[in-house]
C-alpha cells in the first residue's frame, strides 16, 4: 500500500532502525524542520557525494533548526561504516523492507546496462517543524542539490 504524497499535508510517519543503535520516527523531530533524502546505495559515487554535500552544509542546516536523515535499503551495519568513513554528522536509516520508501513513493522502475529492476529513485523531502511536507525533489541530480535544499529551508 502506498500513501499519496501531498504537499502541505502531514508527512508519512516512519519508524526505522538507524545508525547510533537507535530507532527513529517522525515524532522524534517534532518542533524541527527535517530533510529526508533517499538514495540508492552506500559507498557508490553519487550517493557518497550527496552525503558529503549535506555533511558540508550541516552546520548551516542546524542553524536553521533543521535536521537531516539519509535513507537507503542498506543495513545499519553498512550505514555505520559509510557514516564513519565520510564523517556524516547526521543519522542514516535502514529500510530493507522498503516500508518507508513506499510511503514516500521513491521505489521506481530503473534501468542499468539494459536490465530493468525496482530501485530507489534519488529523492529528497523537506518537512517543516509542524510535520507537514513542504517540498519534494524527485529524480535528483547531486550537483548543487544540497545547496538548493538549504535555500528552501531558508525560505520556510
Long-range contacts (C-beta under 8 A, 24 or more apart in sequence): 1-102, 2-102, 2-103, 2-105, 3-102, 3-103, 3-105, 4-105, 5-104, 5-105, 5-125, 5-133, 5-136, 6-133, 7-133, 7-134, 7-135, 7-136, 8-132, 8-133, 8-134, 9-132, 9-133, 10-131, 10-132, 10-133, 11-125, 11-127, 11-131, 11-132, 11-133, 12-100, 12-103, 12-104, 13-103, 14-93, 14-99, 14-100, 14-103, 16-71, 16-93, 16-94, 16-95, 16-99, 16-100, 17-76, 17-93, 17-94, 18-69, 18-76, 18-79, 18-91, 18-92, 18-93, 18-94, 19-76, 19-79, 19-80, 19-83, 19-91, 19-92, 20-91, 22-91, 24-69, 24-91, 24-93, 26-127, 26-131, 29-67, 29-127, 30-129, 30-131, 31-65, 31-129, 32-65, 32-66, 32-67, 32-129, 33-64, 33-65, 33-66, 33-67, 33-126, 33-127, 33-128, 33-129, 33-153, 33-156, 34-66, 34-67, 34-68, 34-69, 34-126, 34-127, 35-61, 35-66, 35-67, 35-68, 35-69, 35-124, 35-125, 35-126, 35-127, 35-149, 35-153, 36-68, 36-69, 36-71, 36-104, 36-124, 36-125, 36-127, 37-68, 37-69, 37-70, 37-71, 37-122, 37-123, 37-124, 37-125, 37-140, 37-149, 38-70, 38-71, 38-72, 38-101, 38-104, 38-106, 38-120, 38-121, 38-122, 38-123, 38-124, 39-70, 39-71, 39-72, 39-120, 39-122, 40-72, 40-119, 40-120, 40-122, 41-72, 41-73, 41-74, 42-72, 42-74, 42-78, 42-79, 42-81, 42-82, 42-92, 43-78, 43-82, 43-85, 46-122, 46-142, 47-72, 48-82, 48-86, 49-142, 50-122, 50-140, 50-142, 50-145, 50-146, 51-82, 51-86, 51-88, 52-86, 53-142, 53-145, 53-146, 53-147, 54-88, 54-90, 54-146, 54-149, 55-86, 55-87, 55-88, 55-89, 55-90, 56-146, 57-146, 57-147, 57-150, 58-89, 58-90, 60-150, 61-150, 61-153, 64-150, 64-153, 64-154, 64-156, 65-129, 66-153, 69-93, 71-95, 71-100, 71-101, 72-120, 73-98, 73-101, 73-120, 124-149, 126-152, 126-153, 126-156, 128-156
